[in-house]
Amino acid sequence: MSPKFKSLASAQLPHIARLEEKEDLIPYSFDGTATFQTMPDLVLFPTSTDEVAGLVRIAGECRVPVVARGSGTGLSGGSIPVEGSVVLCLSKMNRILEVDEKNLTLLAEAGAITLDVATVAEKVGLFYPPDPGSMKISTIGGNIAENSGGLRGLKYGVTKDYVMGLEVVLASGEVIFTGNKCVKDVAGYSLRDLFIGSEGTLGIVTKVLLKLIPKPAARRTLMAVFATMESAAETVSAIIAAKIIPCTLEFLDAVTINCVEDFAKVGLPRDASAILLIETDGHPAAVAEEADRMAELALQHGATSVQVAETAEQAAALATARRAAFSSLARVAPTTILEDATVPRSELAKMIRFIQQTGQRHNLKIGTFGHMGDGNLHPTFLTNERNQEEMHRVELAMKEIFDFAVSLGGTITGEHGVGLAKKEFLKAATSDLNLEIMRRMKAAFDPAGILNPGKIFEKNA
């Protein structure tokens, strides 16, 4: 790293907490992705937008790469440092600044924990729907950077659907606020939407204005058990065709069911090929009617049993079955690689079978779970990164899975982002012109290429 950057940062912003010793930097050299690690030269902990802006200005002057980071829970390598970089960790910028009950909005700093946002909203009878699997520790700024989804995406959408405004530090050190509390605003380009999902490559989000909605009055949770994956997929199609949009419509395959049961012991049927975990919410009468109808549809399409949670405790146990999927699989092997591909709902059974066959063909153990209601699958490789031959087979299997998803009209990522992990597959998932326009945007916003370089596409592409 440039000595000039360190000396200017120390002189102009001497009170900012920092880490420089190698052993202290190690936790900031990786994220939730299992296969990437690079040591930063320095980690800084700004506590205000002005401090972020000052540090970015100095970095631009010294041509030092800047990687913004929250809790490091990302699953695409999006917050992995590059050599000679400074990490700006926004975890100390974690305040929830305002809850506006008249306009149904919440203003938070980028380092606020997602669950804290949801909890604060709930205390005043409001609801923040996006619920990524890491919401207990992920930051709202990280959710913006990756446009995170979650279990409720089918009915309520993803992070971008709840962002009304953003404060962003640009590569020049300038600070903009784009958006407002207005429900309608079409004045000019929607710069706000450009930053969402840009993975910190166009600017560093420091504050977020979020839309809230009224809290649903009731909810009902069901578990449907199936002897075949095709029956589960047909049930999903039937539910949607019946014009029912449940809050969540999740699935676990046989490998995942048994791993979850080993770990959480919630009473899942070990002999099932698939289970659907379904939740409906809204007006109590509508919830009861939808739950009954979905149970009926599941049985009509091959479910061997349907369990309806009768108490809050039973509902929580069923919800735990899905939310524990990743941690349960992670106990099985030294390295767990959680992937992310999305296909049209009509192609779900075909995609899941292909994943299973790919695992058998390459002699790999793959557990698959995900958001069946919106076609977003999480094939999870249970492997050992020290076994180079096995990791080569993992890489081959990944490429086949992503290629097949694209061939079905799908995409290489539904909610984890591109980062480092998916950039080699991006060209196949989009057109050359789309990719070129992305590069032009990057060059316009960050001409020196200091913001999170090498993510989404190569630094010098």
C-alpha positions in Angstrom: 0.0 0.0 0.0 1.1 3.6 -0.7 2.8 5.0 2.4 1.3 8.3 1.3 -2.2 7.0 1.9 -1.4 5.8 5.4 0.3 9.1 6.2 -2.6 11.2 4.8 -5.3 9.1 6.5 -3.4 9.3 9.8 -3.0 13.1 9.5 -6.5 14.0 8.3 -8.5 11.4 10.1 -6.4 10.3 13.1 -9.2 9.1 15.3 -10.5 6.4 13.0 -10.0 2.9 14.4 -7.7 0.7 12.3 -6.1 -2.7 12.1 -2.7 -3.3 10.6 -1.1 -6.3 12.2 -1.3 -9.5 10.1 -3.2 -11.6 12.6 -5.8 -8.9 13.1 -6.3 -8.6 9.3 -7.0 -12.3 8.7 -10.8 -12.1 9.5 -11.2 -9.4 6.8 -9.4 -11.5 4.2 -12.4 -13.7 3.4 -16.2 -13.8 3.4 -18.9 -16.4 3.5 -17.5 -17.9 0.2 -15.3 -20.8 1.0 -12.7 -20.6 -1.8 -11.4 -17.0 -1.8 -8.9 -15.2 0.5 -6.7 -12.1 0.0 -5.1 -10.1 2.8 -5.8 -6.4 2.9 -3.0 -4.0 3.9 -5.2 -2.0 6.2 -8.7 -2.1 7.7 -10.4 1.1 8.8 -13.6 1.6 10.7 -15.2 4.9 9.8 -18.1 6.1 11.9 -19.7 8.7 9.6 -20.3 9.5 6.0 -17.8 12.4 6.2 -15.1 9.9 7.3 -15.9 7.5 4.5 -15.8 10.4 2.0 -12.5 11.6 3.3 -10.9 8.2 3.1 -12.2 7.6 -0.4 -10.8 11.0 -1.5 -7.4 10.1 -0.1 -7.5 6.7 -1.8 -8.3 8.2 -5.1 -5.4 10.6 -4.8 -3.1 7.8 -4.0 -4.6 5.2 -6.4 -5.3 2.8 -3.5 -8.1 0.2 -4.0 -11.0 0.5 -1.6 -13.2 -2.4 -0.6 -16.3 -1.7 1.5 -17.4 -4.4 3.9 -20.1 -5.1 6.4 -20.3 -8.4 8.3 -18.6 -10.4 5.5 -21.5 -12.9 5.1 -21.6 -12.6 1.3 -21.5 -15.8 -0.8 -19.9 -14.6 -4.1 -16.6 -13.2 -2.9 -17.9 -9.6 -3.3 -16.1 -8.2 -0.3 -12.8 -10.0 -0.7 -9.9 -7.5 -0.6 -7.4 -7.2 -3.4 -3.7 -6.9 -2.9 -2.6 -3.5 -1.7 -6.2 -2.5 -0.7 -7.7 -0.8 2.2 -10.9 -2.3 3.6 -13.5 0.2 4.9 -15.6 -1.8 7.4 -18.9 0.0 8.0 -19.9 -2.1 11.0 -19.6 0.9 13.4 -22.1 2.9 11.2 -24.9 0.8 12.6 -27.5 3.3 13.8 -31.2 3.2 12.9 -31.7 6.9 12.6 -35.5 7.3 12.1 -38.7 5.4 11.9 -41.4 7.5 10.1 -44.8 6.0 10.9 -46.6 8.6 8.9 -44.7 7.8 5.7 -43.9 4.2 6.5 -40.2 4.6 6.1 -37.0 3.8 8.1 -33.7 5.5 7.7 -30.6 3.5 8.7 -26.8 3.6 8.4 -25.3 1.0 6.1 -23.8 -1.1 9.0 -27.2 -1.7 10.7 -27.9 -5.4 11.1 -30.8 -6.6 8.9 -32.6 -8.3 11.8 -32.4 -5.1 13.9 -34.1 -3.2 11.0 -36.9 -5.8 11.0 -37.2 -5.7 14.8 -37.4 -2.0 15.1 -40.1 -1.9 12.4 -42.0 -4.6 14.2 -42.0 -2.7 17.5 -44.3 -0.1 15.9 -46.5 -2.6 14.1 -44.7 -2.4 10.7 -42.9 -4.9 8.6 -39.7 -5.1 6.7 -40.1 -8.2 4.5 -36.7 -9.0 3.0 -35.2 -11.8 5.0 -31.9 -13.2 3.7 -30.7 -16.3 5.4 -27.9 -14.3 7.1 -30.2 -11.6 8.4 -29.2 -12.1 12.0 -25.7 -10.9 11.1 -25.8 -9.3 7.6 -25.8 -5.6 7.2 -28.4 -3.6 5.3 -25.6 -2.0 3.2 -24.5 -5.5 2.2 -28.0 -6.4 1.3 -28.2 -3.3 -0.9 -24.8 -4.2 -2.5 -25.9 -7.7 -3.5 -29.7 -7.0 -3.8 -30.3 -9.8 -1.4 -33.4 -11.9 -1.5 -34.7 -14.3 1.1 -37.5 -16.7 2.0 -40.3 -14.1 1.5 -39.2 -13.1 -2.0 -42.1 -14.9 -3.8 -44.8 -12.6 -2.3 -42.9 -9.6 -1.1 -40.0 -9.2 -3.5 -36.3 -8.6 -2.7 -34.2 -5.8 -1.2 -34.6 -3.4 -4.2 -38.3 -3.4 -3.8 -38.0 -1.7 -0.4 -35.3 0.9 -1.1 -36.6 4.4 -1.5 -33.4 6.3 -1.1 -29.6 5.9 -0.8 -26.8 8.1 0.4 -23.7 7.1 -1.6 -20.0 8.1 -1.5 -18.7 8.2 -5.0 -15.2 7.4 -6.1 -14.4 11.1 -6.2 -15.3 11.4 -2.5 -18.5 13.3 -3.4 -21.6 12.4 -1.5 -25.0 12.1 -3.2 -28.5 11.2 -1.9 -30.7 9.7 -4.5 -34.4 9.1 -3.9 -36.8 10.3 -1.2 -39.9 9.5 0.8 -42.3 10.0 -2.1 -44.2 7.0 -3.3 -44.0 8.3 -6.8 -40.9 10.0 -8.3 -39.9 9.8 -12.0 -37.7 12.9 -12.1 -34.7 11.8 -14.2 -32.7 8.6 -14.2 -33.2 6.3 -11.2 -29.7 6.4 -9.9 -30.8 4.7 -6.8 -31.6 1.5 -8.7 -28.2 1.7 -10.4 -26.4 1.3 -7.1 -28.6 -1.5 -5.9 -26.8 -4.8 -6.7 -23.6 -3.0 -7.9 -21.5 -4.8 -5.2 -19.7 -1.6 -4.2 -18.2 -1.1 -7.6 -19.9 2.2 -8.4 -20.1 3.8 -4.9 -20.2 3.1 -1.2 -23.6 3.1 0.3 -23.6 4.9 3.7 -27.3 5.4 4.5 -30.5 3.6 3.4 -34.1 4.9 3.3 -36.4 1.8 3.4 -40.0 1.3 2.7 -42.0 -0.5 5.4 -45.5 -2.0 5.2 -48.2 -2.9 7.7 -47.5 -6.1 9.7 -49.7 -9.0 8.5 -52.4 -9.8 11.0 -52.0 -13.6 10.8 -49.9 -16.4 9.4 -50.1 -20.1 8.9 -47.2 -22.6 8.3 -47.5 -26.0 6.6 -45.1 -28.8 5.7 -45.9 -31.1 2.7 -43.9 -34.3 2.3 -43.3 -35.9 -1.1 -42.0 -39.2 -2.5 -40.7 -37.5 -5.6 -39.3 -34.1 -6.5 -41.6 -33.9 -9.5 -44.6 -34.0 -7.2 -43.3 -31.2 -5.2 -42.6 -29.1 -8.3 -46.1 -29.9 -9.6 -47.6 -28.7 -6.3 -45.8 -25.4 -6.6 -47.2 -24.9 -10.1 -50.7 -25.8 -8.9 -50.5 -23.3 -6.0 -49.5 -20.5 -8.3 -52.1 -21.5 -10.9 -54.7 -21.3 -8.2 -53.8 -17.6 -7.8 -52.3 -18.1 -4.3 -49.1 -16.3 -3.6 -47.8 -17.7 -0.3 -45.4 -15.7 1.8 -42.8 -18.5 1.5 -42.7 -21.6 -0.6 -39.4 -23.4 0.2 -38.1 -26.9 -0.5 -35.4 -29.2 0.9 -34.1 -32.3 -1.0 -33.4 -35.7 0.6 -29.7 -34.9 1.4 -30.7 -31.6 3.0 -33.6 -33.1 5.0 -31.3 -35.6 6.6 -28.6 -33.1 7.4 -31.1 -30.7 9.0 -32.6 -33.5 11.0 -29.2 -34.6 12.2 -28.5 -31.0 13.3 -31.8 -29.5 14.4 -33.9 -32.5 15.2 -37.2 -30.9 14.3 -39.0 -34.1 13.2 -38.4 -34.1 9.5 -39.3 -37.3 7.6 -35.9 -38.9 6.7 -37.4 -41.1 4.0 -38.9 -38.2 2.0 -37.5 -37.2 -1.4 -38.6 -33.6 -0.9 -40.5 -31.4 1.5 -42.2 -28.1 0.9 -42.3 -25.6 3.7 -45.1 -23.1 3.1 -46.2 -20.0 4.9 -49.2 -17.8 4.1 -49.9 -14.5 5.8 -52.4 -11.7 5.7 -56.0 -11.3 7.0 -56.9 -14.2 9.3 -59.8 -15.4 7.2 -57.8 -15.3 4.0 -54.9 -17.1 5.7 -57.1 -20.0 6.9 -58.7 -20.3 3.4 -55.3 -20.3 1.6 -53.8 -22.8 4.0 -56.6 -25.2 3.6 -56.5 -24.9 -0.2 -52.7 -25.4 -0.4 -52.9 -28.5 1.7 -55.6 -29.8 -0.6 -53.5 -29.1 -3.7 -50.5 -30.7 -2.2 -52.4 -33.9 -1.5 -53.9 -33.9 -5.0 -50.4 -33.6 -6.5 -48.8 -36.5 -4.7 -48.0 -35.3 -1.2 -47.8 -38.3 1.2 -48.7 -36.0 4.1 -49.4 -32.4 5.0 -48.7 -31.0 8.5 -50.3 -27.7 9.5 -48.6 -25.9 12.4 -51.3 -25.5 15.2 -49.1 -23.4 17.5 -46.5 -20.7 17.2 -43.9 -23.2 18.5 -44.8 -25.7 15.8 -44.5 -22.9 13.2 -41.2 -21.9 14.5 -39.9 -25.4 14.4 -40.9 -25.7 10.7 -39.3 -22.4 9.9 -36.1 -23.6 11.6 -36.0 -26.6 9.3 -35.4 -24.2 6.3 -33.3 -21.6 8.0 -31.0 -24.3 9.4 -30.3 -25.8 6.0 -27.0 -24.1 5.3 -25.6 -24.5 8.8 -26.7 -28.2 8.8 -25.0 -29.0 5.5 -21.9 -27.1 6.6 -21.3 -29.6 9.4 -20.9 -32.5 7.0 -17.7 -31.7 5.2 -14.7 -29.4 5.8 -15.7 -27.1 2.9 -19.2 -26.0 2.1 -19.8 -24.2 -1.2 -23.3 -22.7 -1.3 -24.3 -21.9 -4.9 -27.1 -19.9 -6.4 -29.0 -20.5 -9.7 -32.5 -19.5 -10.8 -34.7 -21.0 -13.5 -38.4 -20.4 -14.5 -40.7 -22.3 -12.1 -41.8 -24.5 -14.9 -38.2 -25.9 -15.2 -37.7 -26.5 -11.5 -38.0 -30.3 -11.4 -35.8 -30.6 -14.5 -33.1 -28.4 -12.9 -33.1 -30.2 -9.6 -32.8 -33.6 -11.3 -29.9 -32.3 -13.3 -28.2 -31.1 -10.2 -28.6 -34.5 -8.6 -27.4 -36.3 -11.7 -24.4 -33.9 -12.0 -23.4 -34.8 -8.4 -23.6 -38.5 -9.2 -21.7 -38.1 -12.5 -18.8 -36.3 -10.7 -19.0 -38.3 -7.5 -19.9 -35.3 -5.4 -22.2 -34.9 -2.5 -24.7 -32.0 -3.2 -27.6 -30.9 -1.0 -30.1 -28.7 -2.7 -32.6 -26.4 -1.1 -34.1 -23.0 -1.9 -36.9 -20.8 -2.9 -39.1 -23.1 -5.0 -41.8 -20.5 -5.3 -39.5 -18.2 -7.3 -37.3 -20.7 -9.0 -34.2 -19.9 -6.9 -32.1 -23.0 -6.1 -29.1 -23.4 -3.8 -27.1 -26.4 -4.8 -24.6 -26.9 -1.9 -21.4 -28.8 -2.5 -20.1 -30.7 0.5 -16.4 -31.1 -0.2 -12.8 -30.5 1.0 -10.8 -27.6 -0.5 -7.6 -29.4 0.4 -8.5 -32.2 -2.1 -7.4 -30.5 -5.3 -8.7 -33.3 -7.5 -12.1 -33.2 -5.9 -12.2 -29.4 -6.2 -11.6 -29.7 -9.9 -14.6 -32.0 -10.1 -16.6 -29.3 -8.1 -15.6 -26.7 -10.7 -16.7 -28.8 -13.6 -20.0 -29.6 -11.9 -20.6 -25.9 -11.2 -20.0 -24.9 -14.8 -22.4 -27.6 -16.0 -25.1 -26.5 -13.5 -24.8 -22.8 -14.5 -24.8 -23.7 -18.2 -27.9 -25.8 -17.8 -29.7 -23.1 -15.8 -29.0 -20.6 -18.6 -30.1 -23.1 -21.3 -33.5 -23.4 -19.5 -34.0 -19.6 -19.6 -32.5 -19.1 -16.1 -29.6 -17.1 -14.7 -26.4 -17.7 -12.8 -27.4 -15.9 -9.6 -30.7 -15.0 -8.1 -29.6 -13.3 -4.9 -25.9 -13.9 -4.1 -24.4 -11.6 -6.7 -21.5 -12.1 -9.1 -18.4 -10.9 -7.2 -15.4 -13.2 -7.8 -17.3 -16.5 -7.8 -19.5 -15.9 -10.8 -17.7 -13.4 -13.1 -16.4 -16.2 -15.4 -20.0 -17.2 -16.0 -21.5 -13.8 -16.5 -20.9 -13.6 -20.2 -23.0 -16.7 -20.8 -25.8 -15.3 -18.8 -26.1 -11.9 -20.6 -25.3 -10.4 -24.0 -21.9 -8.8 -25.0 -23.6 -5.5 -25.3 -25.1 -5.7 -21.8 -21.7 -6.5 -20.4 -20.1 -3.6 -22.4 -22.6 -1.2 -21.0 -21.9 -2.3 -17.5 -18.2 -1.7 -18.1 -19.0 1.8 -19.4 -21.0 2.6 -16.3 -18.1 1.4 -14.1 -15.7 3.6 -16.1 -18.0 6.6 -15.7 -18.5 6.3 -12.0 -15.0 5.1 -11.1 -12.6 6.2 -13.8 -9.5 5.3 -11.7 -11.0 1.8 -10.9 -10.4 2.1 -7.1 -13.8 0.8 -5.9 -13.9 -2.9 -5.3 -11.8 -3.7 -8.4 -12.0 -7.1 -10.1 -15.6 -7.9 -9.0 -18.3 -8.6 -11.6 -15.7 -8.4 -14.4 -11.9 -8.1 -14.6 -10.2 -4.9 -13.5 -8.8 -4.0 -16.9 -11.7 -5.4 -19.0 
